[in-house]
């Protein structure tokens, strides 16, 4: 799973995806696909892509209409999130179909 995969998922599903970095800071991928580290006050000495490889727990927060309908933040493991970002064989076939 790559950072770009999470960014696409956050945009497509209108979610904020939160996860903790090894240094104790939190990364938030916004519903606009932006990866932010709110506590960062200088040039980072880490690579988010490399940090992502060691993350095992994420929190998915719905935004917009989903919040109004009562959806709550959901903790999720890396295996479950990886399954969400991996396209199904049917979706992949549709993507590559010729019109």
C-alpha positions in Angstrom: 0.0 0.0 0.0 1.4 3.4 -1.0 0.6 6.9 0.1 -0.9 7.6 -3.3 -3.4 4.7 -2.8 -4.5 6.3 0.5 -4.8 9.7 -1.1 -7.1 8.3 -3.8 -9.2 6.4 -1.3 -9.6 9.5 0.9 -10.8 11.5 -2.1 -13.1 8.8 -3.5 -14.7 7.9 -0.2 -14.6 11.5 1.3 -12.6 10.3 4.4 -9.9 11.6 6.6 -7.3 8.9 7.2 -5.3 9.3 10.4 -2.2 7.3 11.5 0.6 7.7 14.0 4.2 8.0 12.9 7.1 6.3 14.6 8.2 9.7 16.2 4.8 10.0 17.9 3.3 12.6 15.5 0.1 12.0 13.7 -0.4 12.2 9.9 -3.8 13.1 8.5 -4.7 12.5 4.9 -7.5 14.9 4.2 -10.6 14.3 2.1 -8.8 16.4 -0.6 -5.9 13.9 -0.7 -3.4 16.1 1.1 -1.1 14.4 3.6 -0.5 16.7 6.6 1.4 16.4 9.8 -0.2 19.1 12.0 2.5 19.0 14.7 5.3 19.5 12.2 7.0 22.9 12.7 10.2 22.3 10.6 11.4 20.4 7.5 10.7 16.8 8.3 13.6 14.4 8.9 11.4 11.4 7.8 9.8 10.1 4.7 6.0 9.6 4.9 6.1 6.7 2.4 8.6 4.9 4.5 6.7 5.6 7.7 3.5 4.3 6.2 5.2 0.9 5.7 5.4 0.4 9.5 1.9 1.6 10.4 -0.5 -1.1 11.6 -3.5 1.0 12.8 -5.5 3.7 11.0 -8.6 5.7 11.9 -11.1 6.5 9.1 -13.1 9.6 9.7 -16.0 10.4 7.4 -16.6 14.0 6.4 -19.4 16.0 4.8 -22.8 14.3 4.4 -21.6 11.1 6.2 -21.0 13.0 9.4 -24.5 14.5 9.2 -25.9 11.0 8.9 -24.2 9.9 12.1 -21.1 8.0 10.8 -18.4 7.7 13.4 -14.6 7.4 13.2 -13.6 3.8 12.6 -10.3 2.2 13.7 -9.0 -0.2 11.1 -5.9 -2.4 10.7 -3.4 -2.2 7.8 -4.6 -5.4 6.2 -8.2 -4.2 6.1 -7.2 -0.8 4.7 -4.9 -2.5 2.1 -7.9 -4.5 0.9 -9.9 -1.3 0.5 -7.3 0.3 -1.7 -6.6 -2.8 -3.8 -9.0 -2.7 -6.8 -11.2 -5.7 -7.2 -10.6 -7.8 -10.3 -13.9 -6.7 -11.7 -13.1 -3.0 -11.2 -9.7 -3.5 -12.8 -11.2 -5.2 -15.8 -13.7 -2.3 -16.3 -10.8 0.2 -16.1 -9.0 -1.5 -18.9 -12.0 -2.2 -21.2 -12.0 -0.5 -24.5 -15.1 1.4 -25.5 
